[in-house]
């Protein structure tokens, strides 16, 4: 996925408080759904178990790398 703007002020937050930051995009759509609703839709209902597991694993990998573990 090419870089994209996640939030207008997100990039300024880490600079303002002196910490690194990252904005990750990962999916949570049901692979059987031919046209999943986006996150601003009233019909948005992600398959959260897989998305949550993937997100936590990705965050932990990033944290461990940052800490040198």
N, C-alpha and C positions, 0 to 999 in steps of 0.2 A: 504494500500500500504506500503511495507517495505521501510525503509530509503534508499535513493539513493543520488548519487552525482549530484547536480544541476549545479555546475560550479566549476572549479578548485580553483578559488580564492574568491568565494563568502563568505565562512566562515571567511576569513581573513579581509574582508572589515569592518564589524562591530567592530571587535577587534581593527583595526587600527584607527578608528575614535571614539571609545568609546561608541558605541550605540548597543542595541540588534538588532538582525536580524532574519528573518525567510524566508524560501523558500517554498512556497506552490505550489502544483501541483493540478490543477482542470481542468476538461474537458470542451470541448465546441463542441463536435461532435454531429451531427444530429443523434438522436436515430434511425432513419429510414435508415441510411447509413450502409450497412453491413460491409464495410471495409473503415473507414475514413482514410484519408491521415494524416501522421504525420506532425509536424510543420516545418520540414526541406524539405518537398515536395513542388514542384511547384503547386500541386493540393490542398494544405492545404487551407481550407475555413471553419473556425469554425462557428458555430451558435452563433455569438457573443452576441446577446441580453441576452440570458440566462446565458452565461458564464460571461459577464460583470456584470450583476446583482448579481450573486452568488459571484463573486470575491470581489465586493465592499462591500457586506453584511459581508462577512468573514473578510475582512480587518477592517471594522468598529467595528465588535465584538472584534477582537484582540486588537485594539487600545483602545476601551472602557475598556476592562479588564485590560490592562497594566496601564491605567491611574486611575483605581479604580472607574470608573463610574458605 
